[in-house]
Amino acid sequence: FSMVEQQVMSNDLLTALTTQLGVGNMGQMVGAIGMEARTTSPVHYDGTPITVAPNPAAVADEVYLVAFDTAGNEVHRMSIPVSADPVEWDGLTAGGTRLPSGTYSFGVESHAKGELLMFEPAEAYGRVTEARFQDGQSVLILEGGSMVLGSDVNGLREPRG
């Protein structure tokens, strides 16, 4: 019985420790609210340009930033430099029409000599509106409703403007 009591007490202590770590982690996550998180998850577009961080193949001679709507349909494509420098996506089509407000995701197509070398999701910045601790993991909610694991956020910055 003594061993069982010790095991139960150890389990209780581990549960308390896990809870305490979750609370500490939540305290850190609160600081992300209002910031812009860099992620490959879909981000909200309201007419304000979105910063996208492409990562094209170094051997590419043509690179395209491709925007997708929530259904995964390609809605915009634009040529960008063969560079990892951030790009501002303004949501304007080639004809000058502004795409509707909504949630968009991005990818980068790298081409060489007319052949597709690779397609890779591109990271974009979306504003964090909520932080949660869910199923033992940190989750950030972005404007527009996208849920992002804290481990999938590759950067935070102060909001622009």
Secondary structure, 3 states (H helix, E strand, C coil): CHHHHHHHHHHHHHHHHHHHHHHHHHHHHHCCCCCEEEECCCEEECCCCEEEECCCCCCCCEEEEEEECCCCCEEEEEEECCCCCCEEECCECCCCCECCCEEEEEEEEEEECCEEEEEEECEEEEEEEEEEEECCEEEEEECCCCEEEHHHCCEEECCCC
